[in-house]
Amino acid sequence: MRSFLAGAICIALAGCNSAARQAERAYEIVNESGTDEERCAEAGKVAQTYLDAGDKAQYERWDMVRDTHCLTVSTKRAIQ
């Protein structure tokens, strides 16, 4: 359901290209069942896709998502 909503919003805004949609779908899959490291990496790929497309707002949004996941990884490593 979440994937459908994300896709619908993406299409409604008409700002997503197919590469960005594919990157977001991959992130959604990893976000549901992947590790923190995988979430960090996939969010970074989405951010890079938007950067390559020149979409500053989406790049900044996904860069913050990446930062959040990567911070979780760093925090867990520091605690161990």
All heavy atoms as a GROMACS GRO file, in nm:
protein
  611
    1MET      N    1   0.082  -0.119   0.000
    1MET     CA    2   0.000   0.000   0.000
    1MET      C    3   0.087   0.126   0.000
    1MET      O    4   0.058   0.220  -0.070
    1MET     CB    5  -0.093  -0.004   0.123
    1MET     CG    6  -0.184   0.115   0.132
    1MET     SD    7  -0.302   0.111  -0.001
    1MET     CE    8  -0.405   0.244   0.039
    2ARG      N    9   0.193   0.125   0.084
    2ARG     CA   10   0.281   0.241   0.090
    2ARG      C   11   0.347   0.266  -0.045
    2ARG      O   12   0.362   0.380  -0.088
    2ARG     CB   13   0.390   0.220   0.196
    2ARG     CG   14   0.384   0.322   0.304
    2ARG     CD   15   0.501   0.317   0.394
    2ARG     NE   16   0.524   0.186   0.452
    2ARG     CZ   17   0.629   0.154   0.522
    2ARG    NH1   18   0.722   0.242   0.546
    2ARG    NH2   19   0.643   0.035   0.572
    3SER      N   20   0.385   0.159  -0.112
    3SER     CA   21   0.448   0.173  -0.244
    3SER      C   22   0.353   0.236  -0.343
    3SER      O   23   0.391   0.320  -0.422
    3SER     CB   24   0.492   0.036  -0.296
    3SER     OG   25   0.591  -0.017  -0.213
    4PHE      N   26   0.228   0.194  -0.337
    4PHE     CA   27   0.127   0.249  -0.427
    4PHE      C   28   0.111   0.398  -0.403
    4PHE      O   29   0.106   0.477  -0.497
    4PHE     CB   30  -0.006   0.176  -0.409
    4PHE     CG   31  -0.117   0.239  -0.488
    4PHE    CD1   32  -0.127   0.218  -0.624
    4PHE    CD2   33  -0.210   0.321  -0.427
    4PHE    CE1   34  -0.227   0.276  -0.698
    4PHE    CE2   35  -0.311   0.380  -0.500
    4PHE     CZ   36  -0.320   0.358  -0.636
    5LEU      N   37   0.101   0.436  -0.276
    5LEU     CA   38   0.084   0.578  -0.243
    5LEU      C   39   0.205   0.660  -0.288
    5LEU      O   40   0.189   0.769  -0.342
    5LEU     CB   41   0.061   0.596  -0.093
    5LEU     CG   42  -0.072   0.546  -0.040
    5LEU    CD1   43  -0.078   0.560   0.111
    5LEU    CD2   44  -0.187   0.620  -0.105
    6ALA      N   45   0.323   0.609  -0.264
    6ALA     CA   46   0.444   0.682  -0.306
    6ALA      C   47   0.446   0.699  -0.458
    6ALA      O   48   0.477   0.806  -0.508
    6ALA     CB   49   0.569   0.608  -0.258
    7GLY      N   50   0.408   0.594  -0.528
    7GLY     CA   51   0.404   0.602  -0.674
    7GLY      C   52   0.298   0.699  -0.722
    7GLY      O   53   0.320   0.776  -0.815
    8ALA      N   54   0.182   0.698  -0.657
    8ALA     CA   55   0.074   0.790  -0.696
    8ALA      C   56   0.114   0.935  -0.672
    8ALA      O   57   0.088   1.022  -0.755
    8ALA     CB   58  -0.053   0.757  -0.617
    9ILE      N   59   0.178   0.960  -0.560
    9ILE     CA   60   0.224   1.097  -0.531
    9ILE      C   61   0.329   1.138  -0.634
    9ILE      O   62   0.326   1.250  -0.684
    9ILE     CB   63   0.280   1.105  -0.388
    9ILE    CG1   64   0.166   1.091  -0.287
    9ILE    CG2   65   0.355   1.236  -0.366
    9ILE    CD1   66   0.212   1.072  -0.145
   10CYS      N   67   0.418   1.048  -0.664
   10CYS     CA   68   0.524   1.076  -0.760
   10CYS      C   69   0.465   1.113  -0.897
   10CYS      O   70   0.504   1.211  -0.958
   10CYS     CB   71   0.614   0.954  -0.772
   10CYS     SG   72   0.762   0.979  -0.865
   11ILE      N   73   0.370   1.036  -0.942
   11ILE     CA   74   0.307   1.062  -1.071
   11ILE      C   75   0.227   1.192  -1.066
   11ILE      O   76   0.232   1.273  -1.159
   11ILE     CB   77   0.218   0.943  -1.113
   11ILE    CG1   78   0.307   0.823  -1.145
   11ILE    CG2   79   0.130   0.979  -1.232
   11ILE    CD1   80   0.234   0.692  -1.160
   12ALA      N   81   0.155   1.214  -0.957
   12ALA     CA   82   0.074   1.336  -0.944
   12ALA      C   83   0.161   1.461  -0.948
   12ALA      O   84   0.123   1.563  -1.006
   12ALA     CB   85  -0.007   1.331  -0.815
   13LEU      N   86   0.275   1.455  -0.891
   13LEU     CA   87   0.364   1.571  -0.891
   13LEU      C   88   0.436   1.587  -1.024
   13LEU      O   89   0.489   1.694  -1.054
   13LEU     CB   90   0.468   1.558  -0.778
   13LEU     CG   91   0.412   1.564  -0.637
   13LEU    CD1   92   0.523   1.540  -0.535
   13LEU    CD2   93   0.344   1.696  -0.611
   14ALA      N   94   0.437   1.483  -1.103
   14ALA     CA   95   0.500   1.483  -1.235
   14ALA      C   96   0.646   1.526  -1.231
   14ALA      O   97   0.701   1.574  -1.328
   14ALA     CB   98   0.421   1.570  -1.332
   15GLY      N   99   0.710   1.508  -1.116
   15GLY     CA  100   0.849   1.546  -1.104
   15GLY      C  101   0.942   1.427  -1.101
   15GLY      O  102   1.062   1.443  -1.096
   16CYS      N  103   0.888   1.309  -1.104
   16CYS     CA  104   0.970   1.190  -1.095
   16CYS      C  105   0.996   1.132  -1.232
   16CYS      O  106   0.905   1.119  -1.312
   16CYS     CB  107   0.901   1.083  -1.011
   16CYS     SG  108   0.887   1.126  -0.839
   17ASN      N  109   1.119   1.098  -1.257
   17ASN     CA  110   1.148   1.026  -1.379
   17ASN      C  111   1.148   0.877  -1.347
   17ASN      O  112   1.139   0.838  -1.231
   17ASN     CB  113   1.281   1.073  -1.441
   17ASN     CG  114   1.398   1.055  -1.346
   17ASN    OD1  115   1.402   0.959  -1.271
   17ASN    ND2  116   1.491   1.146  -1.350
   18SER      N  117   1.157   0.796  -1.448
   18SER     CA  118   1.148   0.652  -1.423
   18SER      C  119   1.265   0.602  -1.339
   18SER      O  120   1.248   0.512  -1.257
   18SER     CB  121   1.140   0.575  -1.554
   18SER     OG  122   1.255   0.594  -1.632
   19ALA      N  123   1.383   0.659  -1.356
   19ALA     CA  124   1.498   0.616  -1.275
   19ALA      C  125   1.473   0.646  -1.128
   19ALA      O  126   1.505   0.565  -1.040
   19ALA     CB  127   1.625   0.684  -1.323
   20ALA      N  128   1.418   0.761  -1.099
   20ALA     CA  129   1.389   0.798  -0.960
   20ALA      C  130   1.282   0.706  -0.901
   20ALA      O  131   1.293   0.662  -0.787
   20ALA     CB  132   1.345   0.944  -0.951
   21ARG      N  133   1.180   0.675  -0.979
   21ARG     CA  134   1.075   0.584  -0.931
   21ARG      C  135   1.134   0.447  -0.902
   21ARG      O  136   1.101   0.384  -0.801
   21ARG     CB  137   0.962   0.574  -1.032
   21ARG     CG  138   0.867   0.691  -1.029
   21ARG     CD  139   0.736   0.661  -1.098
   21ARG     NE  140   0.754   0.613  -1.235
   21ARG     CZ  141   0.757   0.688  -1.344
   21ARG    NH1  142   0.744   0.818  -1.333
   21ARG    NH2  143   0.771   0.634  -1.463
   22GLN      N  144   1.220   0.400  -0.990
   22GLN     CA  145   1.283   0.269  -0.968
   22GLN      C  146   1.370   0.270  -0.843
   22GLN      O  147   1.369   0.175  -0.764
   22GLN     CB  148   1.366   0.228  -1.089
   22GLN     CG  149   1.282   0.193  -1.209
   22GLN     CD  150   1.367   0.166  -1.332
   22GLN    OE1  151   1.486   0.198  -1.336
   22GLN    NE2  152   1.306   0.108  -1.433
   23ALA      N  153   1.445   0.376  -0.823
   23ALA     CA  154   1.530   0.387  -0.704
   23ALA      C  155   1.446   0.391  -0.578
   23ALA      O  156   1.480   0.328  -0.478
   23ALA     CB  157   1.618   0.511  -0.714
   24GLU      N  158   1.334   0.464  -0.581
   24GLU     CA  159   1.246   0.470  -0.464
   24GLU      C  160   1.184   0.334  -0.436
   24GLU      O  161   1.171   0.294  -0.320
   24GLU     CB  162   1.139   0.576  -0.483
   24GLU     CG  163   1.192   0.717  -0.467
   24GLU     CD  164   1.083   0.822  -0.460
   24GLU    OE1  165   0.971   0.790  -0.414
   24GLU    OE2  166   1.109   0.935  -0.501
   25ARG      N  167   1.145   0.262  -0.540
   25ARG     CA  168   1.087   0.128  -0.520
   25ARG      C  169   1.189   0.034  -0.456
   25ARG      O  170   1.156  -0.044  -0.367
   25ARG     CB  171   1.038   0.071  -0.652
   25ARG     CG  172   0.910   0.135  -0.699
   25ARG     CD  173   0.859   0.069  -0.825
   25ARG     NE  174   0.752   0.149  -0.881
   25ARG     CZ  175   0.743   0.185  -1.007
   25ARG    NH1  176   0.836   0.150  -1.094
   25ARG    NH2  177   0.641   0.256  -1.050
   26ALA      N  178   1.314   0.041  -0.504
   26ALA     CA  179   1.419  -0.043  -0.445
   26ALA      C  180   1.438  -0.007  -0.299
   26ALA      O  181   1.452  -0.096  -0.213
   26ALA     CB  182   1.549  -0.025  -0.523
   27TYR      N  183   1.437   0.123  -0.267
   27TYR     CA  184   1.450   0.166  -0.129
   27TYR      C  185   1.335   0.111  -0.044
   27TYR      O  186   1.357   0.064   0.067
   27TYR     CB  187   1.453   0.319  -0.119
   27TYR     CG  188   1.436   0.368   0.022
   27TYR    CD1  189   1.542   0.369   0.111
   27TYR    CD2  190   1.311   0.408   0.070
   27TYR    CE1  191   1.526   0.409   0.242
   27TYR    CE2  192   1.294   0.448   0.200
   27TYR     CZ  193   1.400   0.449   0.286
   27TYR     OH  194   1.384   0.488   0.416
   28GLU      N  195   1.213   0.118  -0.095
   28GLU     CA  196   1.097   0.071  -0.020
   28GLU      C  197   1.109  -0.077   0.014
   28GLU      O  198   1.076  -0.119   0.126
   28GLU     CB  199   0.969   0.097  -0.099
   28GLU     CG  200   0.934   0.244  -0.106
   28GLU     CD  201   0.825   0.275  -0.208
   28GLU    OE1  202   0.773   0.182  -0.273
   28GLU    OE2  203   0.794   0.394  -0.222
   29ILE      N  204   1.159  -0.156  -0.080
   29ILE     CA  205   1.178  -0.300  -0.055
   29ILE      C  206   1.281  -0.319   0.055
   29ILE      O  207   1.259  -0.395   0.150
   29ILE     CB  208   1.220  -0.372  -0.184
   29ILE    CG1  209   1.103  -0.373  -0.282
   29ILE    CG2  210   1.268  -0.515  -0.153
   29ILE    CD1  211   1.142  -0.416  -0.423
   30VAL      N  212   1.393  -0.251   0.043
   30VAL     CA  213   1.499  -0.264   0.144
   30VAL      C  214   1.453  -0.209   0.278
   30VAL      O  215   1.483  -0.266   0.383
   30VAL     CB  216   1.628  -0.192   0.096
   30VAL    CG1  217   1.729  -0.179   0.207
   30VAL    CG2  218   1.687  -0.266  -0.022
   31ASN      N  219   1.377  -0.102   0.277
   31ASN     CA  220   1.330  -0.041   0.401
   31ASN      C  221   1.240  -0.136   0.479
   31ASN      O  222   1.241  -0.135   0.602
   31ASN     CB  223   1.255   0.090   0.372
   31ASN     CG  224   1.231   0.171   0.497
   31ASN    OD1  225   1.318   0.182   0.583
   31ASN    ND2  226   1.113   0.229   0.507
   32GLU      N  227   1.167  -0.221   0.409
   32GLU     CA  228   1.077  -0.315   0.477
   32GLU      C  229   1.149  -0.436   0.533
   32GLU      O  230   1.108  -0.490   0.634
   32GLU     CB  231   0.967  -0.360   0.381
   32GLU     CG  232   0.869  -0.249   0.349
   32GLU     CD  233   0.762  -0.293   0.250
   32GLU    OE1  234   0.754  -0.413   0.219
   32GLU    OE2  235   0.688  -0.204   0.204
   33SER      N  236   1.257  -0.480   0.466
   33SER     CA  237   1.316  -0.606   0.509
   33SER      C  238   1.468  -0.606   0.515
   33SER      O  239   1.528  -0.708   0.548
   33SER     CB  240   1.271  -0.718   0.414
   33SER     OG  241   1.311  -0.689   0.283
   34GLY      N  242   1.530  -0.494   0.487
   34GLY     CA  243   1.677  -0.490   0.484
   34GLY      C  244   1.738  -0.448   0.616
   34GLY      O  245   1.670  -0.419   0.714
   35THR      N  246   1.869  -0.444   0.614
   35THR     CA  247   1.945  -0.401   0.731
   35THR      C  248   1.959  -0.249   0.731
   35THR      O  249   1.931  -0.183   0.630
   35THR     CB  250   2.086  -0.463   0.730
   35THR    OG1  251   2.158  -0.409   0.618
   35THR    CG2  252   2.081  -0.615   0.723
   36ASP      N  253   2.006  -0.196   0.842
   36ASP     CA  254   2.030  -0.052   0.849
   36ASP      C  255   2.133  -0.008   0.745
   36ASP      O  256   2.120   0.098   0.684
   36ASP     CB  257   2.077  -0.011   0.989
   36ASP     CG  258   1.967  -0.028   1.092
   36ASP    OD1  259   1.851   0.006   1.062
   36ASP    OD2  260   1.998  -0.073   1.204
   37GLU      N  261   2.235  -0.090   0.724
   37GLU     CA  262   2.338  -0.058   0.625
   37GLU      C  263   2.277  -0.053   0.485
   37GLU      O  264   2.310   0.035   0.405
   37GLU     CB  265   2.451  -0.161   0.629
   37GLU     CG  266   2.538  -0.152   0.752
   37GLU     CD  267   2.486  -0.232   0.871
   37GLU    OE1  268   2.373  -0.290   0.863
   37GLU    OE2  269   2.556  -0.238   0.973
   38GLU      N  270   2.189  -0.148   0.456
   38GLU     CA  271   2.123  -0.150   0.325
   38GLU      C  272   2.032  -0.030   0.307
   38GLU      O  273   2.027   0.030   0.198
   38GLU     CB  274   2.044  -0.280   0.307
   38GLU     CG  275   2.132  -0.402   0.295
   38GLU     CD  276   2.057  -0.532   0.303
   38GLU    OE1  277   1.953  -0.540   0.373
   38GLU    OE2  278   2.101  -0.629   0.238
   39ARG      N  279   1.960   0.009   0.413
   39ARG     CA  280   1.874   0.127   0.406
   39ARG      C  281   1.957   0.252   0.378
   39ARG      O  282   1.918   0.336   0.297
   39ARG     CB  283   1.796   0.144   0.535
   39ARG     CG  284   1.687   0.042   0.556
   39ARG     CD  285   1.612   0.069   0.687
   39ARG     NE  286   1.527  -0.044   0.718
   39ARG     CZ  287   1.558  -0.143   0.801
   39ARG    NH1  288   1.672  -0.141   0.866
   39ARG    NH2  289   1.475  -0.242   0.822
   40CYS      N  290   2.069   0.265   0.445
   40CYS     CA  291   2.160   0.377   0.424
   40CYS      C  292   2.205   0.383   0.279
   40CYS      O  293   2.198   0.488   0.214
   40CYS     CB  294   2.279   0.363   0.519
   40CYS     SG  295   2.413   0.480   0.491
   41ALA      N  296   2.248   0.270   0.225
   41ALA     CA  297   2.298   0.265   0.088
   41ALA      C  298   2.189   0.294  -0.014
   41ALA      O  299   2.210   0.372  -0.108
   41ALA     CB  300   2.360   0.128   0.060
   42GLU      N  301   2.071   0.235   0.004
   42GLU     CA  302   1.963   0.256  -0.092
   42GLU      C  303   1.911   0.399  -0.090
   42GLU      O  304   1.882   0.456  -0.195
   42GLU     CB  305   1.848   0.158  -0.068
   42GLU     CG  306   1.876   0.017  -0.111
   42GLU     CD  307   1.911   0.003  -0.258
   42GLU    OE1  308   1.846   0.066  -0.345
   42GLU    OE2  309   2.005  -0.072  -0.289
   43ALA      N  310   1.901   0.458   0.028
   43ALA     CA  311   1.858   0.598   0.036
   43ALA      C  312   1.960   0.687  -0.033
   43ALA      O  313   1.924   0.785  -0.100
   43ALA     CB  314   1.838   0.641   0.181
   44GLY      N  315   2.087   0.653  -0.020
   44GLY     CA  316   2.192   0.727  -0.090
   44GLY      C  317   2.179   0.716  -0.242
   44GLY      O  318   2.201   0.813  -0.314
   45LYS      N  319   2.139   0.599  -0.290
   45LYS     CA  320   2.118   0.580  -0.434
   45LYS      C  321   2.002   0.666  -0.483
   45LYS      O  322   2.009   0.724  -0.592
   45LYS     CB  323   2.092   0.433  -0.465
   45LYS     CG  324   2.214   0.345  -0.448
   45LYS     CD  325   2.179   0.200  -0.472
   45LYS     CE  326   2.295   0.108  -0.439
   45LYS     NZ  327   2.258  -0.034  -0.456
   46VAL      N  328   1.894   0.673  -0.404
   46VAL     CA  329   1.780   0.757  -0.442
   46VAL      C  330   1.824   0.903  -0.447
   46VAL      O  331   1.795   0.975  -0.543
   46VAL     CB  332   1.661   0.739  -0.346
   46VAL    CG1  333   1.547   0.833  -0.385
   46VAL    CG2  334   1.612   0.595  -0.345
   47ALA      N  335   1.897   0.947  -0.345
   47ALA     CA  336   1.946   1.085  -0.341
   47ALA      C  337   2.032   1.114  -0.463
   47ALA      O  338   2.016   1.219  -0.528
   47ALA     CB  339   2.025   1.110  -0.212
   48GLN      N  340   2.121   1.022  -0.498
   48GLN     CA  341   2.208   1.041  -0.614
   48GLN      C  342   2.128   1.050  -0.744
   48GLN      O  343   2.159   1.130  -0.832
   48GLN     CB  344   2.310   0.928  -0.623
   48GLN     CG  345   2.412   0.947  -0.733
   48GLN     CD  346   2.499   1.070  -0.713
   48GLN    OE1  347   2.553   1.093  -0.606
   48GLN    NE2  348   2.511   1.152  -0.816
   49THR      N  349   2.023   0.971  -0.754
   49THR     CA  350   1.938   0.974  -0.873
   49THR      C  351   1.874   1.111  -0.890
   49THR      O  352   1.871   1.167  -1.001
   49THR     CB  353   1.830   0.865  -0.865
   49THR    OG1  354   1.893   0.737  -0.852
   49THR    CG2  355   1.742   0.864  -0.989
   50TYR      N  356   1.824   1.166  -0.780
   50TYR     CA  357   1.765   1.300  -0.787
   50TYR      C  358   1.870   1.407  -0.814
   50TYR      O  359   1.845   1.502  -0.887
   50TYR     CB  360   1.685   1.331  -0.661
   50TYR     CG  361   1.549   1.267  -0.663
   50TYR    CD1  362   1.516   1.168  -0.571
   50TYR    CD2  363   1.453   1.306  -0.756
   50TYR    CE1  364   1.390   1.109  -0.574
   50TYR    CE2  365   1.328   1.247  -0.759
   50TYR     CZ  366   1.297   1.149  -0.668
   50TYR     OH  367   1.172   1.090  -0.671
   51LEU      N  368   1.988   1.391  -0.759
   51LEU     CA  369   2.096   1.485  -0.787
   51LEU      C  370   2.130   1.483  -0.935
   51LEU      O  371   2.144   1.589  -0.998
   51LEU     CB  372   2.219   1.451  -0.702
   51LEU     CG  373   2.341   1.542  -0.720
   51LEU    CD1  374   2.309   1.684  -0.679
   51LEU    CD2  375   2.458   1.487  -0.640
   52ASP      N  376   2.142   1.364  -0.990
   52ASP     CA  377   2.172   1.350  -1.133
   52ASP      C  378   2.063   1.413  -1.220
   52ASP      O  379   2.092   1.465  -1.328
   52ASP     CB  380   2.189   1.202  -1.171
   52ASP     CG  381   2.312   1.139  -1.108
   52ASP    OD1  382   2.402   1.213  -1.061
   52ASP    OD2  383   2.318   1.014  -1.104
   53ALA      N  384   1.938   1.408  -1.172
   53ALA     CA  385   1.826   1.465  -1.246
   53ALA      C  386   1.813   1.616  -1.224
   53ALA      O  387   1.731   1.681  -1.288
   53ALA     CB  388   1.696   1.396  -1.206
   54GLY      N  389   1.891   1.669  -1.132
   54GLY     CA  390   1.886   1.813  -1.105
   54GLY      C  391   1.769   1.856  -1.019
   54GLY      O  392   1.732   1.973  -1.018
   55ASP      N  393   1.710   1.760  -0.945
   55ASP     CA  394   1.596   1.791  -0.858
   55ASP      C  395   1.648   1.818  -0.717
   55ASP      O  396   1.664   1.726  -0.636
   55ASP     CB  397   1.498   1.674  -0.859
   55ASP     CG  398   1.367   1.705  -0.788
   55ASP    OD1  399   1.366   1.789  -0.695
   55ASP    OD2  400   1.265   1.643  -0.825
   56LYS      N  401   1.675   1.943  -0.689
   56LYS     CA  402   1.738   1.982  -0.563
   56LYS      C  403   1.653   1.947  -0.442
   56LYS      O  404   1.704   1.895  -0.342
   56LYS     CB  405   1.768   2.132  -0.564
   56LYS     CG  406   1.837   2.179  -0.438
   56LYS     CD  407   1.863   2.328  -0.442
   56LYS     CE  408   1.926   2.372  -0.310
   56LYS     NZ  409   1.944   2.516  -0.304
   57ALA      N  410   1.524   1.976  -0.449
   57ALA     CA  411   1.436   1.951  -0.333
   57ALA      C  412   1.431   1.803  -0.297
   57ALA      O  413   1.445   1.766  -0.180
   57ALA     CB  414   1.295   2.003  -0.361
   58GLN      N  415   1.415   1.718  -0.399
   58GLN     CA  416   1.410   1.574  -0.370
   58GLN      C  417   1.547   1.521  -0.329
   58GLN      O  418   1.557   1.433  -0.244
   58GLN     CB  419   1.357   1.497  -0.492
   58GLN     CG  420   1.209   1.513  -0.514
   58GLN     CD  421   1.128   1.453  -0.401
   58GLN    OE1  422   1.165   1.354  -0.339
   58GLN    NE2  423   1.015   1.515  -0.372
   59TYR      N  424   1.652   1.576  -0.388
   59TYR     CA  425   1.786   1.536  -0.347
   59TYR      C  426   1.806   1.565  -0.198
   59TYR      O  427   1.852   1.479  -0.123
   59TYR     CB  428   1.894   1.607  -0.429
   59TYR     CG  429   2.030   1.595  -0.364
   59TYR    CD1  430   2.099   1.475  -0.367
   59TYR    CD2  431   2.086   1.702  -0.293
   59TYR    CE1  432   2.222   1.461  -0.303
   59TYR    CE2  433   2.208   1.689  -0.230
   59TYR     CZ  434   2.275   1.569  -0.236
   59TYR     OH  435   2.395   1.555  -0.171
   60GLU      N  436   1.772   1.686  -0.156
   60GLU     CA  437   1.790   1.724  -0.016
   60GLU      C  438   1.705   1.636   0.076
   60GLU      O  439   1.751   1.597   0.184
   60GLU     CB  440   1.757   1.871   0.004
   60GLU     CG  441   1.862   1.962  -0.059
   60GLU     CD  442   1.827   2.109  -0.054
   60GLU    OE1  443   1.710   2.145  -0.024
   60GLU    OE2  444   1.917   2.191  -0.084
   61ARG      N  445   1.584   1.606   0.035
   61ARG     CA  446   1.497   1.519   0.116
   61ARG      C  447   1.559   1.382   0.133
   61ARG      O  448   1.571   1.330   0.244
   61ARG     CB  449   1.360   1.505   0.049
   61ARG     CG  450   1.270   1.407   0.118
   61ARG     CD  451   1.135   1.395   0.046
   61ARG     NE  452   1.055   1.296   0.112
   61ARG     CZ  453   1.042   1.170   0.068
   61ARG    NH1  454   1.100   1.132  -0.043
   61ARG    NH2  455   0.968   1.084   0.134
   62TRP      N  456   1.603   1.321   0.022
   62TRP     CA  457   1.658   1.186   0.030
   62TRP      C  458   1.796   1.184   0.093
   62TRP      O  459   1.835   1.084   0.155
   62TRP     CB  460   1.658   1.121  -0.108
   62TRP     CG  461   1.520   1.072  -0.140
   62TRP    CD1  462   1.425   1.135  -0.214
   62TRP    CD2  463   1.461   0.952  -0.091
   62TRP    NE1  464   1.310   1.061  -0.215
   62TRP    CE2  465   1.329   0.947  -0.141
   62TRP    CE3  466   1.506   0.847  -0.012
   62TRP    CZ2  467   1.243   0.842  -0.114
   62TRP    CZ3  468   1.420   0.743   0.016
   62TRP    CH2  469   1.289   0.740  -0.035
   63ASP      N  470   1.869   1.292   0.084
   63ASP     CA  471   1.998   1.301   0.152
   63ASP      C  472   1.976   1.299   0.304
   63ASP      O  473   2.053   1.236   0.377
   63ASP     CB  474   2.072   1.427   0.108
   63ASP     CG  475   2.216   1.427   0.152
   63ASP    OD1  476   2.286   1.326   0.130
   63ASP    OD2  477   2.261   1.530   0.208
   64MET      N  478   1.869   1.364   0.349
   64MET     CA  479   1.838   1.360   0.493
   64MET      C  480   1.792   1.220   0.535
   64MET      O  481   1.828   1.174   0.644
   64MET     CB  482   1.731   1.464   0.528
   64MET     CG  483   1.784   1.604   0.527
   64MET     SD  484   1.678   1.734   0.594
   64MET     CE  485   1.515   1.682   0.559
   65VAL      N  486   1.717   1.152   0.450
   65VAL     CA  487   1.676   1.013   0.480
   65VAL      C  488   1.802   0.927   0.492
   65VAL      O  489   1.816   0.848   0.586
   65VAL     CB  490   1.581   0.959   0.371
   65VAL    CG1  491   1.555   0.810   0.391
   65VAL    CG2  492   1.449   1.036   0.370
   66ARG      N  493   1.894   0.944   0.398
   66ARG     CA  494   2.020   0.868   0.401
   66ARG      C  495   2.096   0.898   0.529
   66ARG      O  496   2.143   0.807   0.598
   66ARG     CB  497   2.107   0.903   0.280
   66ARG     CG  498   2.237   0.823   0.277
   66ARG     CD  499   2.337   0.884   0.182
   66ARG     NE  500   2.374   1.020   0.219
   66ARG     CZ  501   2.466   1.050   0.312
   66ARG    NH1  502   2.529   0.956   0.376
   66ARG    NH2  503   2.494   1.176   0.340
   67ASP      N  504   2.107   1.027   0.563
   67ASP     CA  505   2.179   1.066   0.684
   67ASP      C  506   2.120   0.999   0.808
   67ASP      O  507   2.193   0.954   0.896
   67ASP     CB  508   2.178   1.217   0.702
   67ASP     CG  509   2.270   1.290   0.606
   67ASP    OD1  510   2.352   1.223   0.539
   67ASP    OD2  511   2.260   1.414   0.598
   68THR      N  512   1.989   0.993   0.813
   68THR     CA  513   1.921   0.931   0.928
   68THR      C  514   1.956   0.783   0.939
   68THR      O  515   1.992   0.735   1.047
   68THR     CB  516   1.768   0.949   0.915
   68THR    OG1  517   1.738   1.088   0.909
   68THR    CG2  518   1.695   0.886   1.033
   69HIS      N  519   1.948   0.711   0.827
   69HIS     CA  520   1.981   0.568   0.830
   69HIS      C  521   2.129   0.546   0.860
   69HIS      O  522   2.164   0.457   0.938
   69HIS     CB  523   1.944   0.501   0.697
   69HIS     CG  524   1.797   0.485   0.677
   69HIS    ND1  525   1.715   0.420   0.766
   69HIS    CD2  526   1.717   0.527   0.576
   69HIS    CE1  527   1.591   0.421   0.720
   69HIS    NE2  528   1.590   0.487   0.605
   70CYS      N  529   2.215   0.627   0.800
   70CYS     CA  530   2.359   0.611   0.824
   70CYS      C  531   2.397   0.645   0.967
   70CYS      O  532   2.486   0.582   1.025
   70CYS     CB  533   2.438   0.696   0.725
   70CYS     SG  534   2.422   0.640   0.552
   71LEU      N  535   2.328   0.741   1.026
   71LEU     CA  536   2.352   0.775   1.166
   71LEU      C  537   2.314   0.659   1.257
   71LEU      O  538   2.383   0.630   1.354
   71LEU     CB  539   2.275   0.902   1.205
   71LEU     CG  540   2.294   0.950   1.348
   71LEU    CD1  541   2.440   0.984   1.375
   71LEU    CD2  542   2.206   1.071   1.374
   72THR      N  543   2.206   0.591   1.222
   72THR     CA  544   2.165   0.472   1.298
   72THR      C  545   2.275   0.367   1.294
   72THR      O  546   2.309   0.308   1.397
   72THR     CB  547   2.034   0.414   1.242
   72THR    OG1  548   1.931   0.512   1.252
   72THR    CG2  549   1.992   0.290   1.317
   73VAL      N  550   2.332   0.347   1.177
   73VAL     CA  551   2.441   0.250   1.162
   73VAL      C  552   2.560   0.292   1.248
   73VAL      O  553   2.615   0.210   1.324
   73VAL     CB  554   2.484   0.238   1.014
   73VAL    CG1  555   2.610   0.153   1.001
   73VAL    CG2  556   2.372   0.178   0.931
   74SER      N  557   2.598   0.417   1.241
   74SER     CA  558   2.713   0.466   1.317
   74SER      C  559   2.690   0.456   1.467
   74SER      O  560   2.781   0.417   1.542
   74SER     CB  561   2.740   0.614   1.281
   74SER     OG  562   2.777   0.625   1.148
   75THR      N  563   2.569   0.488   1.510
   75THR     CA  564   2.537   0.481   1.652
   75THR      C  565   2.544   0.339   1.703
   75THR      O  566   2.600   0.312   1.809
   75THR     CB  567   2.396   0.540   1.677
   75THR    OG1  568   2.395   0.676   1.631
   75THR    CG2  569   2.361   0.537   1.825
   76LYS      N  570   2.489   0.245   1.626
   76LYS     CA  571   2.492   0.104   1.667
   76LYS      C  572   2.636   0.053   1.676
   76LYS      O  573   2.671  -0.023   1.766
   76LYS     CB  574   2.411   0.018   1.572
   76LYS     CG  575   2.262   0.034   1.591
   76LYS     CD  576   2.185  -0.057   1.498
   76LYS     CE  577   2.036  -0.046   1.523
   76LYS     NZ  578   1.960  -0.135   1.434
   77ARG      N  579   2.719   0.096   1.582
   77ARG     CA  580   2.860   0.052   1.584
   77ARG      C  581   2.934   0.109   1.703
   77ARG      O  582   3.019   0.044   1.762
   77ARG     CB  583   2.929   0.092   1.455
   77ARG     CG  584   2.887   0.007   1.338
   77ARG     CD  585   2.959   0.047   1.213
   77ARG     NE  586   2.911  -0.034   1.100
   77ARG     CZ  587   2.926   0.001   0.974
   77ARG    NH1  588   2.989   0.112   0.942
   77ARG    NH2  589   2.878  -0.076   0.879
   78ALA      N  590   2.901   0.233   1.739
   78ALA     CA  591   2.969   0.300   1.852
   78ALA      C  592   2.931   0.233   1.984
   78ALA      O  593   3.012   0.229   2.076
   78ALA     CB  594   2.933   0.448   1.855
   79ILE      N  595   2.810   0.183   1.993
   79ILE     CA  596   2.762   0.122   2.117
   79ILE      C  597   2.823  -0.017   2.136
   79ILE      O  598   2.846  -0.061   2.247
   79ILE     CB  599   2.607   0.112   2.116
   79ILE    CG1  600   2.549   0.253   2.122
   79ILE    CG2  601   2.556   0.028   2.231
   79ILE    CD1  602   2.398   0.257   2.103
   80GLN      N  603   2.854  -0.086   2.027
   80GLN     CA  604   2.903  -0.224   2.036
   80GLN      C  605   3.040  -0.232   2.094
   80GLN      O  606   3.132  -0.178   2.098
   80GLN     CB  607   2.900  -0.291   1.899
   80GLN     CG  608   2.760  -0.310   1.851
   80GLN     CD  609   2.755  -0.369   1.709
   80GLN    OE1  610   2.854  -0.372   1.637
   80GLN    NE2  611   2.639  -0.415   1.671
   0.00000   0.00000   0.00000
